[in-house]
């Protein structure tokens, strides 16, 4: 798509989300269920998924679906205690990719073009559902992702950290499922979580970020899509410095480890993106020193249908250098 079309798609999608979903809900950190509860990252290396805990789900649409327990268990929204993974096998697989979707996504169809392209390049695709999305959406929630990122800051912190632990559980599941190499692909908020996982795994997992959220601590105020979340935070009893402290602790860009390396990291960013400003991507590139950063003439959403995307992922995973 050209610049006008790319921007139009992003703006249309944003306004639809805002008008039909986000303006209909209000949340607050005041009296949150999760005030005194926190999910620590430092337990990740000690966690083990037992193969007996893997469950195959019978579906009517022919898509392979698995369920595994999350390493984080909560007493409030039981639907969220299990991870759902959709499996799209290649006919001649050479590698596995764990794909992490974006915030507020509720339709896997958005990813099928890319999945098909990657299947044809001999990648098995495992699509992990984020907390509070798709099958994990609580009955009390109006839409998928409502409880993932909101002004209930303590729940949001736990949802993000749970996502990182869920990536580890999903990676272990893939290891049980077959012995091919495992790689990670994250889009938007999924890209932010994938980057956090990359840091915690000491830069060892080959990871491809696709229009990743790059400044999580400022997201509620810097993107029009989440302005209602910023409003709810501003109207809460929680002081601004406390809010920013919690968001900074969540933000992987503010917690880059000393042993961080960019060799196994790549990203694509869209210059017509209307959800994440182009300057955010440039700041991320400068801060991380990432060398494999590819600029696309696309928007935030239609980047998933750029034909060259699958080839760029293939080149990165197979160490094929661009001329």
ROKOLDREN-192514 format. One line per field, with one value per residue: residue number from 1; x negated, y, z of N, C-alpha, C in turn. Coordinates in steps of 0.1 Angstrom, whole numbers, plus 2048, in hexadecimal, padded with zeros to 3 digits. Layout:
// residues N
pos = [NUM	...]
n_x = [X	...]
n_y = [Y	...]
n_z = [Z	...]
ca_x = [X	...]
ca_y = [Y	...]
ca_z = [Z	...]
c_x = [X	...]
c_y = [Y	...]
c_z = [Z	...]
***
This chain:
// residues 323
pos = [1	2	3	4	5	6	7	8	9	10	11	12	13	14	15	16	17	18	19	20	21	22	23	24	25	26	27	28	29	30	31	32	33	34	35	36	37	38	39	40	41	42	43	44	45	46	47	48	49	50	51	52	53	54	55	56	57	58	59	60	61	62	63	64	65	66	67	68	69	70	71	72	73	74	75	76	77	78	79	80	81	82	83	84	85	86	87	88	89	90	91	92	93	94	95	96	97	98	99	100	101	102	103	104	105	106	107	108	109	110	111	112	113	114	115	116	117	118	119	120	121	122	123	124	125	126	127	128	129	130	131	132	133	134	135	136	137	138	139	140	141	142	143	144	145	146	147	148	149	150	151	152	153	154	155	156	157	158	159	160	161	162	163	164	165	166	167	168	169	170	171	172	173	174	175	176	177	178	179	180	181	182	183	184	185	186	187	188	189	190	191	192	193	194	195	196	197	198	199	200	201	202	203	204	205	206	207	208	209	210	211	212	213	214	215	216	217	218	219	220	221	222	223	224	225	226	227	228	229	230	231	232	233	234	235	236	237	238	239	240	241	242	243	244	245	246	247	248	249	250	251	252	253	254	255	256	257	258	259	260	261	262	263	264	265	266	267	268	269	270	271	272	273	274	275	276	277	278	279	280	281	282	283	284	285	286	287	288	289	290	291	292	293	294	295	296	297	298	299	300	301	302	303	304	305	306	307	308	309	310	311	312	313	314	315	316	317	318	319	320	321	322	323]
n_x = [7F8	7FD	7F2	808	81D	813	812	82D	839	82E	838	854	858	84F	862	879	873	871	88B	89E	895	880	889	89F	899	88C	870	85B	83F	844	84D	849	84A	830	81D	80C	7FE	7E6	7D5	7B7	79A	783	785	786	773	775	78C	7A0	7B1	7C6	7C9	7E1	7F4	7FC	816	82A	841	861	86E	886	87F	869	850	832	830	823	822	811	806	803	7E5	7EB	803	823	83E	854	85D	863	863	84D	838	82E	81A	820	818	814	80E	7FC	7F1	7D5	7D0	7B7	7A5	78A	784	791	7A8	7B2	7CE	7D8	7F4	805	810	833	83B	852	857	84A	848	83C	821	81D	814	7F9	7F1	7F6	7E4	7CC	7CE	7CA	7B0	7A4	7A8	7B5	7D1	7DA	7F3	7F7	80F	814	817	838	844	855	85C	857	864	874	896	8A1	896	899	88D	872	852	858	853	838	828	82E	83A	83A	820	811	81B	815	7F9	7F4	800	7EF	7D7	7DE	7E2	7C8	7BE	7D0	7C7	7AF	7BA	7C7	7B2	7A5	7B9	7B9	7A0	7A6	7B7	7AA	789	77C	76A	772	782	78A	7A5	7B4	7CF	7D7	7E5	7E0	7C6	7B8	7BA	7AC	793	78C	78A	775	760	760	759	73F	737	736	74A	754	765	780	78D	7AB	7B7	7B5	7C1	7B0	7AB	7B7	7BE	7C8	7DE	7FA	7FF	7F3	7FD	819	82C	82E	837	84C	845	82E	83C	84C	838	82D	842	844	83D	823	802	7F0	7D4	7D1	7E0	7D1	7BA	7C1	7C8	7B0	7A0	7AC	7A5	792	77F	775	766	750	739	717	708	712	717	718	717	728	740	75A	76D	78C	799	7B3	7B7	7CE	7DD	7F8	7FD	7E7	7CE	7B7	79F	79C	794	77B	76E	76D	75C	745	740	73D	72A	72F	728	734	74D	769	779	79A	7B2	7CD	7EB	7F5	805	80A	7F1	7EF	7F7	7E4	7D3	7B7	7B0	7AF	79A	785	785	77E	764	756	759	74B	732	72B	71B	724	71F]
n_y = [7F4	817	837	847	834	822	831	837	81E	818	82E	82B	812	818	82B	81C	809	81A	827	812	801	80A	822	81A	80F	812	813	80F	813	815	802	7EA	7C7	7BD	7CB	7C4	7AF	7A1	797	787	78A	77C	761	752	741	72B	71E	703	6F2	6D7	6BB	6AC	6BF	6CA	6D0	6C6	6D7	6D1	6DD	6EE	6F9	6EF	6F8	6F3	6F2	6F9	6F6	702	705	725	733	744	747	753	75E	76B	76F	754	74A	754	745	731	72B	730	721	723	70F	70E	6FA	6F5	6E6	6DC	6DF	6F3	702	711	72B	740	754	773	786	7A7	7C2	7C3	7B4	79F	78C	773	771	788	782	76D	76F	775	75E	749	750	74C	731	726	72B	718	71A	70F	71D	729	737	74C	754	773	77C	782	784	778	756	759	76E	77D	776	78D	7A1	7BA	7BB	7AB	7AD	7C3	7C1	7BE	7D5	7F0	80B	7FF	7FA	7E8	7CF	7D0	7D1	7B7	7A8	7AD	7A3	789	781	77F	76A	757	755	747	72F	727	724	70E	6FB	6F9	6ED	6D4	6CC	6CA	6C6	6DA	6F9	716	736	759	76F	78E	7A4	7C6	7CD	7B3	7B2	7C2	7B3	79D	7A8	7AD	793	78A	799	78E	774	777	780	76A	75E	75D	779	78A	7AA	7BA	7D8	7E1	7EA	803	816	80F	81B	834	830	832	84D	857	84C	850	83C	831	845	846	835	843	859	84D	845	85E	868	858	84E	849	854	867	863	84A	83B	83D	831	816	810	814	800	7EB	7EF	7E2	7F1	802	7F3	7E5	7CC	7C7	7B5	7B5	7AE	7B4	7A2	78D	799	7A9	7C1	7CE	7ED	804	820	82F	82C	831	82C	827	83F	849	853	846	82D	833	83C	825	815	824	822	807	7FF	7EE	7DC	7CF	7DC	7E3	7F8	7FE	808	80C	808	805	7EE	7E3	7D9	7BE	7B2	7B7	7AC	7A6	7A2	787	77D	78D	786	76B	76E	779	766	751	75B	769	781	7A2	7B2]
n_z = [800	7FB	80A	812	812	825	83D	83F	844	85E	86D	86A	877	890	899	898	8AC	8C2	8C3	8C3	8D7	8EB	8F6	904	91C	93E	953	970	986	9A0	9BC	9AF	9A8	9A6	9B4	9C9	9BE	9A9	98C	989	975	979	97F	968	95C	96C	967	95C	943	944	930	931	936	91F	909	8EE	8DA	8CE	8B0	89B	883	877	87E	88F	8B1	8D1	8F5	911	933	943	951	964	97C	985	99A	992	976	967	94E	943	94B	93C	91F	8FC	8DE	8BC	8A1	883	86C	856	836	830	848	856	86B	88A	892	8AB	8AD	8B9	8BE	8BA	8D0	8D9	8C4	8B4	8A1	890	875	86B	86A	859	83E	841	850	83E	82A	838	83E	825	822	830	84C	86B	87C	89B	8AC	8C6	8DE	8EE	911	91D	904	8E6	8EB	905	910	92B	937	942	935	91B	901	8EF	8FD	90D	928	928	922	933	948	960	96F	97D	976	95B	95C	966	951	93C	945	949	92F	925	934	92A	910	915	91E	907	8F5	901	8FE	8E2	8DF	8E9	8D6	8BD	8B0	8A2	89B	8AF	8AC	8B0	8AA	8AC	8AC	8AE	8CE	8D4	8CA	8DC	8F3	8EA	8E6	901	90A	8FB	906	920	91B	916	8FD	8EC	8DD	8BC	8B0	8A1	89D	896	88D	8A9	8CA	8D9	8ED	908	920	91B	90B	910	90F	8F8	8E1	8CC	8CB	8E5	8F6	907	91C	926	930	944	955	95D	96B	981	9A4	9A7	9A9	990	98E	99A	988	970	979	97C	962	956	961	954	93A	920	911	923	934	92A	929	936	928	90F	8ED	8C9	8B5	8B0	8AB	898	886	877	86D	868	854	84F	865	87B	895	8A4	8A7	88E	898	8B0	8A9	89D	8B4	8C3	8B3	8B5	8D0	8D6	8C3	8AF	891	87C	870	85F	848	83F	826	832	846	869	86B	851	84B	850	839	826	80B	80B	825	830	823	82D	847	844	839	84F	863	857	854	83D	82C	822	802]
ca_x = [800	7F5	7F2	816	825	80E	817	83C	83C	82B	842	861	857	84E	86F	882	870	874	899	8A6	890	879	891	8AA	894	883	868	853	836	849	854	847	848	823	815	802	7FA	7DD	7CF	7A9	793	776	788	789	76A	778	799	7A0	7BE	7C7	7D0	7EE	7FD	800	823	82E	84F	869	874	88F	87A	85E	843	82C	830	81E	823	808	808	7FA	7DD	7F1	811	82A	84B	85F	862	85E	861	83F	82D	829	815	825	80E	819	802	7FD	7E5	7D0	7CF	7A9	79F	77C	782	79D	7A9	7BD	7D3	7E0	7FD	805	81B	841	83E	85D	859	83E	848	833	814	81D	80C	7EB	7EF	7F6	7D7	7C1	7CF	7C4	7A1	7A0	7A9	7C1	7D5	7E1	7F9	7FA	819	810	820	844	848	85B	862	853	86B	87E	8A4	8A4	890	8A1	886	865	847	85D	84D	82A	822	838	835	837	812	80B	81F	80E	7EB	7F5	803	7E3	7CD	7E3	7DF	7BA	7BE	7D7	7BE	7A6	7C1	7CA	7A5	7A3	7C3	7B4	796	7AC	7BF	7A1	77B	777	766	77D	77F	795	7AA	7BE	7D5	7DD	7E3	7D9	7B8	7B3	7B8	7A1	786	789	786	768	757	760	752	731	735	733	754	756	772	783	797	7B3	7BE	7B6	7C3	7A2	7AB	7C3	7C1	7CF	7E7	807	800	7EC	805	828	834	82F	839	856	83D	827	846	850	82D	82C	84D	843	836	814	7FA	7E9	7C7	7D3	7E5	7C5	7B0	7C6	7C7	7A1	79C	7B2	7A0	785	776	76F	760	747	72E	709	702	71B	710	722	714	734	74C	75D	77B	792	7A1	7BB	7B5	7DB	7E4	800	7FF	7DA	7C8	7AA	794	79B	78C	76E	768	76A	751	739	73E	739	71F	733	722	73D	759	76E	784	7A5	7BB	7DA	7F1	7F3	80D	809	7E4	7F1	7FA	7D9	7CE	7A9	7AE	7AC	78C	77B	784	776	755	750	758	741	725	728	719	729	714]
ca_y = [800	824	83E	84B	828	81C	83A	836	812	81A	837	824	807	81F	831	811	804	824	82A	806	7FA	810	82D	814	809	81A	80B	817	80B	816	7F6	7DF	7BA	7B9	7D5	7BD	7A3	7A4	78B	789	784	775	753	74C	736	720	718	6F7	6ED	6C8	6B6	6A7	6CA	6CE	6CB	6C9	6DB	6CE	6E9	6EB	700	6E8	6FE	6EC	6FB	6F3	6FD	6FF	70E	730	732	74E	744	75D	759	774	76C	747	748	758	73C	728	731	729	722	71E	709	70E	6F3	6F6	6D9	6D8	6E9	6F3	70B	715	739	744	761	77A	790	7B4	7C6	7C4	7AB	795	785	76D	773	793	77C	761	771	773	750	741	753	746	723	723	72C	70D	71C	70D	729	727	744	74C	75E	77B	77D	78A	785	76C	74C	75D	77A	77A	779	79B	7AB	7BD	7B8	7A5	7B6	7CE	7C0	7BD	7E2	7FA	813	7F6	7F9	7DC	7C4	7D2	7CC	7A8	7A2	7AE	79A	77B	77F	77B	75C	74F	753	73D	723	723	71F	701	6F3	6F7	6E4	6C7	6C9	6C5	6C9	6E4	706	71F	744	761	77A	796	7B0	7D1	7CA	7A6	7B5	7C8	7A8	795	7AE	7AA	785	78A	79E	785	768	77B	783	75E	759	766	780	794	7B3	7C0	7E4	7DE	7F5	806	81D	80B	824	840	82C	837	85B	85A	847	853	830	82E	851	844	82F	84E	861	846	845	86B	86A	84E	853	845	860	866	85D	83B	835	83C	827	809	80E	814	7F3	7E2	7F2	7DC	7FB	809	7E9	7DE	7C5	7CA	7AB	7B6	7AD	7B6	799	784	7A1	7B0	7C7	7D6	7F8	80A	82F	836	827	83B	828	82A	849	845	857	83C	822	838	83D	817	811	82A	81D	7F9	7FC	7E3	7DE	7CA	7E4	7E4	802	7FB	813	805	80D	7FC	7E2	7DC	7D3	7B0	7AD	7BB	79F	7A3	79F	77A	77B	793	77D	75F	771	77B	759	748	762	76D	78F	7AA	7B8]
ca_z = [800	7FB	816	815	815	832	848	840	84B	86C	873	86B	881	89D	89D	89B	8BA	8CC	8C4	8C6	8E3	8F6	8FD	90B	929	946	95C	97A	98F	9AE	9C1	9A6	9AD	9A5	9BB	9D1	9B6	99E	985	988	969	97D	981	95B	95A	975	964	953	93E	943	923	935	937	912	905	8E1	8DA	8C2	8AA	88F	877	872	882	89A	8BD	8DE	901	91C	93F	944	95D	96E	97F	98C	99F	98E	969	965	93F	93F	951	932	912	8F0	8D3	8AF	89A	874	867	848	830	831	852	85A	877	890	896	8B4	8A9	8C3	8B8	8C0	8D9	8D5	8B9	8B7	895	88B	866	868	869	851	832	845	854	832	823	840	83C	818	823	839	85A	873	883	8A7	8AF	8D4	8E2	8F9	91C	91B	8F6	8E0	8F4	913	914	936	934	947	92C	90F	8F5	8F1	900	916	935	926	923	937	953	96B	96C	983	96E	94F	95F	967	944	933	94A	946	921	924	93A	921	905	919	91F	8F9	8F0	906	8F7	8D4	8E0	8EA	8CA	8B3	8B4	899	8A2	8B3	8AA	8B6	8A2	8B4	8A5	8B6	8DC	8D4	8C8	8E8	8FC	8E4	8E9	90F	90B	8F5	911	92C	916	914	8EE	8E6	8D4	8B0	8B2	897	8A2	88B	892	8B7	8D3	8DD	8FA	90F	92C	916	901	913	90C	8EB	8D5	8CD	8CE	8F3	8FD	912	927	92C	937	950	95E	962	974	98C	9B0	9A7	9A5	983	98F	99C	97B	967	97F	979	953	952	965	94A	92D	91D	90C	92F	93C	922	932	933	91E	903	8E0	8BF	8AA	8AD	8AB	88C	887	86D	872	85D	854	84F	871	881	8A2	8AA	89F	888	8A1	8BA	8A3	89C	8C2	8C6	8AB	8BA	8DE	8D6	8BA	8A6	884	872	871	851	847	835	823	835	853	874	86A	845	84A	851	82C	81D	806	80D	833	833	81E	836	853	840	838	85C	86B	851	853	82F	82C	817	7FA]
c_x = [7F7	7F8	800	81E	821	813	826	840	83A	835	850	862	857	85B	879	880	874	884	8A2	8A1	88B	881	89D	8A6	88C	87C	860	84A	83B	851	853	845	839	819	809	7FC	7F1	7D7	7C0	7A3	788	779	788	780	76C	785	798	7AE	7BD	7CF	7DE	7F8	801	80D	826	83D	856	870	87C	88A	86E	850	83F	82B	82C	821	819	80A	7FE	7F2	7E2	800	817	838	857	865	85C	85C	853	834	828	825	81B	81B	814	80D	805	7F0	7E1	7CF	7C1	7A1	790	77A	790	79D	7B5	7C1	7DC	7E7	7FD	811	828	844	849	860	84C	83D	83E	824	812	815	7FD	7E8	7EE	7E8	7CB	7C2	7C8	7B5	79C	79F	7B6	7C4	7DE	7E6	7FE	804	814	81B	82C	849	84E	861	85F	85A	875	88C	8A8	89F	898	89A	878	85A	84B	855	83D	823	82D	832	835	829	80C	80F	817	7FF	7EB	7F7	7F7	7D9	7D1	7E1	7D1	7B8	7C5	7CF	7B4	7AD	7C4	7BD	7A3	7AD	7BE	7A9	79A	7B2	7B6	793	774	773	773	779	78C	798	7B5	7C2	7DB	7DA	7DC	7CA	7B1	7B0	7AD	794	782	784	778	75D	755	759	744	72D	732	73D	756	764	774	78F	79E	7BB	7C0	7BA	7B5	7A1	7B7	7C7	7C9	7DB	7F5	809	7FB	7F4	813	830	837	831	843	84F	835	830	84A	844	82B	837	84D	83C	827	80C	7F2	7DC	7C7	7D8	7D9	7BB	7B4	7C5	7B8	79C	7A1	7AA	793	77B	76F	767	757	73B	720	703	70A	713	71B	721	721	741	74E	76B	77F	79A	7A7	7BB	7C3	7E3	7EB	802	7F2	7D3	7BA	79E	792	792	77D	767	764	75E	744	736	738	72C	722	72E	72C	74B	75E	77A	78D	7AD	7C9	7DF	7EF	7FA	80B	7FB	7E5	7F3	7EF	7D3	7BF	7A6	7A9	79D	782	77A	77B	767	74F	74E	74D	734	721	727	71E	71D	714]
c_y = [80D	82B	841	83F	822	824	839	829	813	823	832	81A	80D	824	827	80B	80E	826	81E	7FF	802	81B	827	80E	813	811	814	80E	80C	809	7EB	7D2	7B6	7C2	7CE	7B1	7A8	797	78E	783	77A	766	74B	740	72A	718	70D	6F3	6DE	6C4	6B1	6B2	6D0	6C8	6CF	6CC	6D7	6DA	6E5	6F1	6FA	6ED	6F7	6F6	6F3	6FC	6F9	708	719	72E	73B	74A	74F	758	761	771	75F	743	74B	74F	732	72F	729	72C	71C	71A	708	707	6F6	6E8	6D3	6E1	6E7	6FB	70E	724	73A	752	767	786	79D	7B6	7C8	7BC	7A1	78C	780	76E	77E	78D	771	762	76E	764	747	743	74C	737	71E	724	722	710	717	719	724	735	744	757	765	77A	786	78C	778	763	750	769	776	77D	788	7A5	7AD	7B9	7B2	7AF	7C2	7CD	7BE	7CA	7EC	802	80B	7F1	7EC	7CF	7C4	7CD	7BD	7A2	7A2	7A4	78B	778	779	76D	752	74C	747	72F	71E	71E	711	6F7	6EF	6EC	6D6	6C2	6C4	6CB	6D4	6F1	70F	72E	74B	76D	781	7A2	7BA	7CE	7BD	7A8	7BA	7BC	79E	79A	7AC	79C	783	78E	794	778	76B	77B	776	759	762	76B	78A	79C	7BA	7CC	7E3	7EB	7F7	80E	81B	815	830	83D	832	845	85F	855	84A	847	82D	83A	84F	83D	83A	857	85A	846	853	86E	861	855	851	851	85D	85F	84E	834	833	832	819	806	80D	806	7E8	7E3	7EC	7E6	803	7FF	7E0	7D9	7C9	7C1	7AB	7B6	7AE	7AB	791	78C	7A8	7B7	7CD	7E1	7FF	81A	836	832	833	838	82A	833	844	848	84D	830	827	839	82E	812	817	825	80F	7F6	7F1	7E6	7D9	7D0	7E8	7EE	7FE	807	80D	80C	802	7EE	7DB	7D6	7C4	7AA	7B2	7AE	79C	7A0	791	777	781	78B	771	762	773	76E	750	74F	765	77C	796	7B0	7C7]
c_z = [800	808	81B	81A	823	83E	84A	847	85A	873	875	876	88F	8A2	8A0	8A9	8C5	8CE	8C8	8D2	8EE	8FE	905	919	930	950	965	982	99D	9B1	9B7	9AE	9AF	9AC	9C2	9CB	9AB	999	983	97B	96D	980	973	959	962	971	95A	950	93D	937	926	936	92A	90E	8F7	8E1	8CD	8BD	89E	882	871	876	88F	8A6	8C9	8E9	90B	927	93F	951	968	970	988	990	99A	980	964	957	93B	944	947	925	907	8E5	8C7	8A7	88B	86F	859	843	831	83B	855	867	87D	894	89F	8B1	8B4	8BD	8BF	8C9	8D3	8C9	8BD	8AB	88F	87B	862	865	85F	844	836	848	848	82A	82B	83F	82F	818	82D	848	860	87B	88F	8AB	8BD	8D7	8EE	904	919	90D	8F1	8EA	903	918	91F	932	938	93D	91F	902	8F8	8F3	90A	923	934	928	926	942	960	96A	972	97C	961	951	95F	959	93B	938	948	938	91F	929	930	914	908	919	910	8F2	8F4	900	8E9	8D4	8E2	8DD	8BE	8B6	8AB	8A1	8A5	8B2	8AF	8AD	8AA	8AC	8B0	8C5	8DD	8D2	8D4	8F2	8F7	8E7	8F8	911	906	8FF	91C	928	912	905	8E7	8DB	8C8	8B0	8A7	89C	896	891	8A2	8BF	8D9	8E9	902	91A	928	90D	903	910	8FE	8DF	8D7	8D0	8DC	8FC	909	91E	92E	934	944	95A	965	96C	981	998	9B0	9A2	998	984	992	98F	972	96C	97B	96A	94F	956	95B	93D	92A	918	917	938	933	92A	92D	928	911	8F6	8D5	8B4	8A6	8AD	89E	88E	879	873	866	85E	853	85B	878	890	8AA	8A1	89A	891	8AC	8B5	8A2	8AA	8C6	8BF	8B1	8C8	8DE	8CD	8B0	898	879	874	863	851	83C	833	825	842	85D	872	85C	842	84A	843	822	818	809	81C	836	82E	827	843	850	83F	846	863	865	84E	845	82F	820	80F	7FD]
***
